[in-house]
Each structure stands twice: as structure tokens, then as C-alpha cells.
Amino acid sequence: MNELPKEYAMVHIYAATKAQEPIVIKGNTEGLCVLINALVSAIAFSDGTAEIFDGKAELHGISKK
């Protein structure tokens, strides 16, 4: 596997598969900053939505419900 450049944003979110199990978030500094900024944007807008793009420029939405 090729090493990604250090500045490449990387975040993995592992959802809980059963009750009382934690959600695990792993990422590098850049990826975690992107995630935090997206969450802050979602909170700031009245509809609770933020848009972020992955490394392939595919749109992913974050919404609070």
C-alpha cells in the first residue's frame, strides 16, 4: 500500500454495532480538523447541514437530526 502524503486528510468513523458500544473515530490531524470544521458548520446553519468532499471529490453531507 502506498503511503499518503502527511497533509492528506484521513478520517475513519466506525459505527457501533450493538447497544452500549462506543463509536470510534480515528484520523490524522488534517482529517480531524476537516471533521471538526464540518460539525461546526452544521451547528452554525439552521438546517444543521454541512458539505464536505472526500479525496475523490465526492460530496458527503453531514446533517444533525
C-alpha angles and dihedrals in degrees: 000000000000118000114245120228111268092243092056108114111238127179130162120190117194113197123216113263096198140018118290092017116126126240109239122214119190126175148128122266094266094049094047090050090053089050093048092048091050091050092048090050091049090052093046095055118072093230092054095233132132129175124222132170128221125221091279091053091248113152118243122182127213116202132172118224 
